C-alpha cells in the first residue's frame, strides 16, 4: 500500500469527520485537523503520503500549503477540495503542484478514483527512484549461445515464464543466472510491472530484513523515515532474490511466510501488508546439500524449488565460447571506440583450451581486456588475452596412477599439447579421459595442499575469489581449515624447524 498516512485539512466539522471515516474504512491512517497551523505541526513531526486540503480555512488558504509542500524533500500529494470551484482556480492549483482537484460535495466513487490514482502514481515514483539508484549496464541482458544446452534452457524459460510459479535457478558463479531471471520476467504476463533485484550476499546481515520488508520511522538507530522494502516495490511484478543461500535462518523464517501467505510487516511496524509478487531465487550452491547440513531450511527450499532451473557452466557448452566472444568483441568495440577486426585462429584455440572457472563473466572480462590491448586494425591474438605462460605440469591422480596436466595454457591448443607431450602423454583410450570437473577438483585440492590449507593463498594463486574456494569445498564435501589456523600451524612449524 503506497498510500498509508493521510491528513484531512478541513474546517467544517461535519465534512471533516465524514471524510475521515471514509478514509479509515479504507484502512488508511488519518489525522484530521481544522487549521493550517495544525497541518504544519503534523508535517514537522512525520512524513505523510497524501493531504486533502480545503481552500478556505480560518488561518489562511489551502493553496498556501502547496507552496510550503514544494520545499519539502518528501513531498506528499495534495488534493485541493473546495465548494466554489472554477476552471481558473483548478488551473492555478494544478500549476502550483496540486495532484487533484475535487468540488464538494463529491461521491464515494470520486474519492475512490482519486485514491487509486494517488496509489498508482506513488508506486510508480518509488519504483522509478529505486531503479534509478540501482541502474546497471543492461547491454548484456540477452541470453547468448547456440549450443544444445542453451536451446534447451531457452525452451524451459518459455514454458516457465507464462506461469506464476516460483523459480529456483542454480548454477556456478558467472553462468548468467540473473540473465535467466530477467528473461523469465520479460516473457511473463508481468513484463510491464517492476523487476526488483535483491543481492542477498551484498547486504549486511543486520540490514537484509529491512531491505526485504522495509522499516518504520524509528524502528532502529538511523531509521529517520519510513522506507518501503523490495517486496513492496515489486508489487505486481517480479522480485529476484540473488544468492538466496546467504540469508540467515531468522530471515529465512520470515521469507517463508511471505512465500506462503504473500504478507509481511515492516521492521518496527504492526501493519500487515499484502503483496502480489512472483519470486525468483538464484544460488551458486547446492541447496540440497545446504539443507542436509542444516544451513538452509528444508521447508523454504521446497517453497523455492517449485520449478528448478540449472544453468550449465561454460565448460559444458564450449560450442558457445567463440559465439559469445564474437558478441563481446562487437559490444566492447562500440563501448571503447576501438577498431578490432576479429579473432585470429590462434586466439580462438586459446579461448577453447582455457578452463573458464569464472564462466561467462570471466570470458566477458577477458575479451574486454583483449579489445582494449589490441592495436587498431588488427585481430585479437593469444597475447592479448592475458592468460600468461603455461603453468608447470601438475601431478593429478587417476585411479592408482598419475599423470601431468598443464594449467590454463595461453598458447594454441595444438602447440600447448606438443609442448607438454613428453611430460603429459595423451590418454590411451577414451575411457581414460578425465572430465573437466574432476580435473578442476583435483587442481583446487592440490593448490590447497601446496598452500598448507590456506584458502586465501590458494584463491590468490588460482586467480579466483575466496568465496569460490569456499563454495567448491562445500561442493566437494571437504571442510578445509580456517586461514588463521593454517597460518598458525605454518608459523609453529617454522618455529619448530628453526629450533
Secondary structure, DSSP 8 states (H G I E B T S, - for coil): ----EEEEE-S-HHHHHHHHHHHHHTT-EEEEESSHHHHHHHHHHS--SEEEEESEETTEEHHHHHHHHTTSSS--EEEEEESS--HHHHHHHHHTT-SEEEESS--HHHHHHHHHHHHHHHHHHHHHHHHHHT----TT-S----SHHHHHHHHHHHHHHTS---EEEE--TTS-HHHHHHHHHHTSTTTTS-EEEEETTTS-TTTHHHHHHEE-TTSSTT--S-EE-HHHHTTTSEEEEETGGGS-HHHHHHHHHHHHHSEEE-BT---EEE---EEEEEESS-HHHHHHTTSS-HHHHHHHTTEEEE---GGG-THHHHHHHHHHHHHHHHHHT--EEEE-HHHHHHHHHS--TTHHHHHHHHHHHHHHHS-TTEEE-HHHH---S----EEEEETTEEEEE--S--S-HHHHHHHHTTTS---SSGGG---HHHHHHHHHHHHHHHTTT-HHHHHHHHTS-HHHHHHHHHHHT-----HHHHHHHHHHHHHHHH-
